[in-house]
Amino acid sequence: MMKAHFRDYLLLHFIVFIWGFTAILGKLIQISALELVFYRTLFAFVSLGILMTLRKRNFIIGGVEIVKILANGVLIGLHWVFFFASVKVATVSVCLAGMATATLWTSILEPVMGKRKIRIFEVLLGIIIIFGLYVIFRFEFDHLLGLIFSIFSAFLAALFFVINSKFAMKHDHYMVTFYEMVGAFLGTAFFLLVYGFWLAGDSYTINLAGSGMDYLYLLILALVCTVYPLAISVELMKRLTVFSINLTINLEPVYGIILALIIFKEKENMSTGFYLGTLIILMAVIIHPFIQRRLMQRRLRSRP
């Protein structure tokens, strides 16, 4: 691994800050969550395709692997649909509080799918996160649906990343992401048609014609909040440890909630109980990698 510089850490915080801005854009864009994800994935895979062509990246991959990667793309597409649905029916802060539970879901899914032992400290942190959610539920019952959507979105995100780690070990990261964005787009387009024409009935009309500002925000969402941080994060992985990257990514809800308070002001003001519950969740999330690293160091020292 190449030596990391101070500017690498600044750049890492900058792209996490950008990811924290995603929920803000979801609130600003007026079209529904389904149409929003439809455009985001469309712009993302087209942009990635152009980028890969310019960099002469390989698009060729085995047929069975393509199907698996496309299916995982459908999963991340569903994650985004529930993520933005949470923003629409509740607030940015509620959505990001629920998304902070991704660490809890990962600690459950990794042992099950990776066939490793469950770690006691992860179970304890999971209990702390559940307690934080209980505190939020007590004081923010009006936003119950939005919180449920965001928690389910966090579960889908954790499932996606656990599966994606297997692809990342075997294939080029850009190629995997390109096909996942294609899968997310196709899955969202299919569900949009099914929901619009059969499930919702006359109460829902597919609206792909957003305003001029919607398209501007969508381009920012796809290019600045998706393609750009992806490319930068891949480059930073050459110089920063996984621990440093994961620890900083855990700050995304913090940046997002602060941004929401600055931009939307009183619309994002929540109860004291909400901030207490969110603080409990974030403390557990931030403590997690520190404990994990300490245990890993102790395990290495104990080896003969």
C-alpha positions as CSV (number, residue, x, y, z in Angstrom):
1,M,0.0,0.0,0.0
2,M,1.3,3.5,-0.9
3,K,1.8,6.1,1.8
4,A,-1.2,8.2,2.7
5,H,-1.0,12.0,2.8
6,F,-3.1,14.5,4.8
7,R,-4.9,15.5,1.6
8,D,-6.1,11.9,1.2
9,Y,-7.9,12.1,4.5
10,L,-9.4,15.4,3.6
11,L,-10.6,14.0,0.3
12,L,-12.1,11.0,2.0
13,H,-14.1,13.3,4.4
14,F,-15.1,15.4,1.4
15,I,-16.6,12.4,-0.5
16,V,-18.4,11.2,2.7
17,F,-19.7,14.8,3.0
18,I,-21.0,14.5,-0.6
19,W,-22.7,11.2,0.3
20,G,-24.4,13.0,3.2
21,F,-25.8,15.4,0.7
22,T,-27.7,12.6,-1.1
23,A,-30.7,12.7,1.2
24,I,-30.8,16.5,0.8
25,L,-31.1,16.2,-3.0
26,G,-33.8,13.5,-2.5
27,K,-35.9,16.1,-0.5
28,L,-35.3,18.8,-3.1
29,I,-36.3,16.7,-6.1
30,Q,-40.0,16.8,-6.6
31,I,-40.7,13.6,-8.5
32,S,-41.4,10.4,-6.5
33,A,-38.8,8.0,-5.2
34,L,-39.3,5.5,-8.0
35,E,-38.9,8.0,-10.8
36,L,-35.9,9.5,-8.9
37,V,-34.1,6.2,-8.7
38,F,-35.0,5.5,-12.4
39,Y,-33.2,8.7,-13.4
40,R,-30.3,8.3,-11.0
41,T,-29.4,4.8,-12.1
42,L,-29.9,5.7,-15.8
43,F,-27.5,8.7,-15.6
44,A,-25.1,6.7,-13.4
45,F,-24.7,3.7,-15.7
46,V,-24.5,5.8,-18.8
47,S,-21.8,8.0,-17.2
48,L,-19.9,5.0,-16.0
49,G,-20.1,3.4,-19.4
50,I,-18.6,6.6,-21.0
51,L,-15.9,6.8,-18.3
52,M,-15.0,3.1,-18.8
53,T,-14.8,3.6,-22.6
54,L,-12.5,6.6,-22.3
55,R,-10.3,4.7,-19.8
56,K,-10.4,1.6,-22.1
57,R,-11.8,-0.6,-19.3
58,N,-12.9,-4.1,-20.0
59,F,-16.7,-4.7,-20.2
60,I,-16.4,-8.5,-20.8
61,I,-17.4,-10.8,-18.0
62,G,-18.9,-14.4,-17.8
63,G,-22.6,-14.8,-18.4
64,V,-23.4,-16.3,-15.0
65,E,-21.5,-13.6,-13.2
66,I,-23.3,-10.9,-15.1
67,V,-26.7,-12.3,-14.0
68,K,-25.5,-12.3,-10.4
69,I,-24.1,-8.8,-10.5
70,L,-27.3,-7.5,-12.3
71,A,-29.4,-9.1,-9.5
72,N,-27.3,-7.4,-6.9
73,G,-27.8,-4.2,-8.8
74,V,-31.6,-4.7,-8.4
75,L,-30.9,-4.9,-4.6
76,I,-29.1,-1.5,-4.5
77,G,-31.9,0.0,-6.6
78,L,-34.5,-1.2,-4.1
79,H,-32.3,0.2,-1.3
80,W,-32.4,3.6,-3.0
81,V,-36.1,3.5,-3.6
82,F,-36.8,2.9,0.2
83,F,-34.1,5.5,1.1
84,F,-35.7,8.3,-0.9
85,A,-39.2,7.1,0.0
86,S,-38.2,7.7,3.7
87,V,-37.0,11.2,2.9
88,K,-40.3,11.9,1.1
89,V,-42.6,10.7,3.8
90,A,-40.5,11.9,6.8
91,T,-37.5,14.1,7.1
92,V,-33.8,13.9,6.1
93,S,-32.8,13.5,9.7
94,V,-35.2,10.6,10.3
95,C,-34.0,8.8,7.1
96,L,-30.3,9.1,8.1
97,A,-31.0,8.0,11.7
98,G,-32.5,4.8,10.3
99,M,-29.7,4.3,7.8
100,A,-27.2,4.3,10.7
101,T,-28.5,0.8,11.6
102,A,-26.6,-0.6,8.5
103,T,-23.8,-1.5,10.8
104,L,-26.2,-3.6,12.9
105,W,-27.5,-5.4,9.8
106,T,-24.0,-6.0,8.5
107,S,-22.9,-7.6,11.9
108,I,-25.8,-10.0,11.5
109,L,-25.6,-10.8,7.8
110,E,-21.8,-11.3,7.6
111,P,-21.7,-14.2,10.0
112,V,-24.7,-15.8,8.4
113,M,-23.6,-15.4,4.7
114,G,-19.8,-15.6,5.4
115,K,-20.1,-18.6,7.8
116,R,-18.0,-16.9,10.5
117,K,-18.7,-16.8,14.3
118,I,-20.9,-14.1,15.7
119,R,-18.9,-11.6,17.7
120,I,-20.1,-10.8,21.2
121,F,-19.2,-7.1,21.0
122,E,-21.3,-6.8,17.8
123,V,-24.3,-8.3,19.5
124,L,-23.9,-5.8,22.4
125,L,-23.5,-2.9,20.0
126,G,-26.6,-4.2,18.2
127,I,-28.6,-4.1,21.4
128,I,-27.4,-0.5,22.0
129,I,-28.6,0.5,18.4
130,I,-32.0,-1.1,19.1
131,F,-32.2,0.9,22.3
132,G,-31.4,4.1,20.3
133,L,-34.2,3.2,17.8
134,Y,-36.6,2.6,20.8
135,V,-35.9,6.1,22.0
136,I,-36.5,7.6,18.6
137,F,-39.8,5.6,18.2
138,R,-41.0,6.9,21.5
139,F,-40.6,10.6,20.6
140,E,-41.1,10.5,16.8
141,F,-44.1,8.3,16.3
142,D,-45.5,10.7,13.6
143,H,-42.5,9.7,11.4
144,L,-42.9,6.0,12.0
145,L,-43.4,5.0,8.4
146,G,-40.3,7.0,7.3
147,L,-38.2,5.4,10.0
148,I,-39.4,1.9,9.0
149,F,-38.5,2.6,5.3
150,S,-35.0,3.8,6.2
151,I,-34.3,0.9,8.5
152,F,-35.4,-1.5,5.7
153,S,-33.2,0.5,3.3
154,A,-30.3,0.1,5.7
155,F,-30.9,-3.7,5.7
156,L,-30.9,-3.8,1.9
157,A,-27.7,-1.7,1.8
158,A,-25.9,-4.1,4.2
159,L,-27.1,-7.1,2.2
160,F,-25.9,-5.5,-1.0
161,F,-22.4,-4.7,0.4
162,V,-21.9,-8.2,1.9
163,I,-22.7,-9.7,-1.5
164,N,-20.7,-7.1,-3.3
165,S,-17.6,-7.8,-1.3
166,K,-17.4,-11.2,-3.1
167,F,-17.6,-9.6,-6.6
168,A,-15.0,-7.0,-5.7
169,M,-12.5,-9.7,-4.9
170,K,-12.8,-11.3,-8.4
171,H,-13.6,-8.4,-10.8
172,D,-12.7,-4.9,-11.7
173,H,-14.5,-2.5,-9.4
174,Y,-15.7,-0.2,-12.2
175,M,-17.0,-3.1,-14.2
176,V,-18.9,-4.5,-11.2
177,T,-20.4,-1.1,-10.5
178,F,-21.4,-0.5,-14.1
179,Y,-23.4,-3.7,-14.3
180,E,-24.9,-3.1,-10.9
181,M,-26.1,0.3,-12.1
182,V,-27.6,-1.4,-15.2
183,G,-29.3,-3.9,-12.9
184,A,-30.6,-1.2,-10.6
185,F,-32.0,0.7,-13.7
186,L,-33.7,-2.3,-15.2
187,G,-35.1,-3.4,-11.8
188,T,-36.4,0.1,-11.1
189,A,-37.9,0.5,-14.6
190,F,-39.7,-2.9,-14.2
191,F,-41.1,-2.1,-10.8
192,L,-42.1,1.3,-12.0
193,L,-44.2,-0.3,-14.7
194,V,-45.7,-3.0,-12.4
195,Y,-46.5,-0.5,-9.6
196,G,-47.8,2.2,-12.0
197,F,-50.0,0.0,-14.1
198,W,-51.1,-2.9,-11.8
199,L,-50.5,-2.3,-8.1
200,A,-51.3,1.4,-7.6
201,G,-54.3,1.5,-10.0
202,D,-55.8,4.9,-10.8
203,S,-54.3,6.5,-7.7
204,Y,-50.8,6.7,-9.2
205,T,-49.5,8.1,-12.5
206,I,-46.0,7.5,-13.8
207,N,-44.4,11.0,-14.0
208,L,-41.0,11.1,-15.7
209,A,-41.3,14.7,-16.6
210,G,-39.8,16.6,-13.8
211,S,-39.0,20.3,-13.6
212,G,-35.8,21.9,-14.9
213,M,-34.4,22.0,-11.4
214,D,-35.3,18.3,-10.9
215,Y,-33.1,17.4,-13.8
216,L,-30.2,19.6,-12.5
217,Y,-30.5,18.0,-9.1
218,L,-30.7,14.5,-10.7
219,L,-27.5,15.1,-12.7
220,I,-25.7,16.3,-9.5
221,L,-27.1,13.2,-7.7
222,A,-25.8,10.8,-10.4
223,L,-22.5,12.4,-11.3
224,V,-21.4,14.3,-8.2
225,C,-22.9,12.0,-5.5
226,T,-22.5,8.6,-7.3
227,V,-19.9,8.4,-10.1
228,Y,-17.4,11.0,-8.7
229,P,-17.1,9.6,-5.1
230,L,-17.0,6.1,-6.4
231,A,-14.0,6.9,-8.6
232,I,-12.2,8.8,-5.8
233,S,-12.9,6.0,-3.2
234,V,-11.4,3.4,-5.5
235,E,-8.3,5.6,-5.8
236,L,-8.1,6.2,-2.0
237,M,-8.2,2.5,-1.3
238,K,-4.7,2.3,-2.7
239,R,-3.4,4.5,0.1
240,L,-5.8,4.3,3.0
241,T,-6.7,1.3,5.2
242,V,-10.2,-0.2,5.2
243,F,-10.5,0.8,8.8
244,S,-9.9,4.5,8.0
245,I,-12.4,4.4,5.2
246,N,-15.1,2.6,7.1
247,L,-14.7,4.8,10.2
248,T,-15.1,8.0,8.1
249,I,-18.1,6.6,6.2
250,N,-19.8,6.1,9.6
251,L,-19.9,10.0,9.8
252,E,-22.2,10.2,6.8
253,P,-25.4,10.5,8.9
254,V,-23.8,13.2,11.0
255,Y,-22.9,15.3,8.0
256,G,-26.3,14.7,6.5
257,I,-28.3,15.7,9.6
258,I,-26.1,18.9,10.0
259,L,-26.7,19.8,6.3
260,A,-30.4,19.2,6.7
261,L,-30.6,21.5,9.7
262,I,-28.7,24.3,7.8
263,I,-30.7,24.0,4.5
264,F,-34.2,23.2,5.7
265,K,-33.9,24.9,9.2
266,E,-37.1,24.6,11.2
267,K,-38.6,21.9,8.9
268,E,-35.8,19.6,10.1
269,N,-36.0,20.5,13.8
270,M,-36.8,17.3,15.8
271,S,-37.5,16.5,19.4
272,T,-34.8,16.1,22.0
273,G,-35.6,12.4,22.2
274,F,-34.9,12.0,18.5
275,Y,-31.4,13.5,18.9
276,L,-30.7,11.5,22.0
277,G,-31.7,8.2,20.2
278,T,-29.7,9.2,17.1
279,L,-26.6,10.0,19.3
280,I,-26.9,6.6,20.9
281,I,-27.0,4.9,17.5
282,L,-24.1,6.9,16.1
283,M,-21.9,6.3,19.2
284,A,-22.4,2.5,18.7
285,V,-21.6,2.8,15.0
286,I,-18.5,4.9,15.5
287,I,-17.2,2.7,18.4
288,H,-17.6,-0.5,16.3
289,P,-14.5,-0.2,14.1
290,F,-12.3,0.8,17.1
291,I,-13.3,-2.3,19.0
292,Q,-12.8,-4.4,15.8
293,R,-9.3,-3.1,15.3
294,R,-8.3,-3.6,18.9
295,L,-9.5,-7.2,18.8
296,M,-7.6,-7.8,15.5
297,Q,-4.4,-6.4,17.0
298,R,-4.8,-8.6,20.1
299,R,-5.3,-11.6,17.9
300,L,-2.2,-10.8,15.8
301,R,-0.1,-10.4,19.0
302,S,-1.3,-13.7,20.4
303,R,-0.1,-15.6,17.3
304,P,3.2,-17.5,17.8
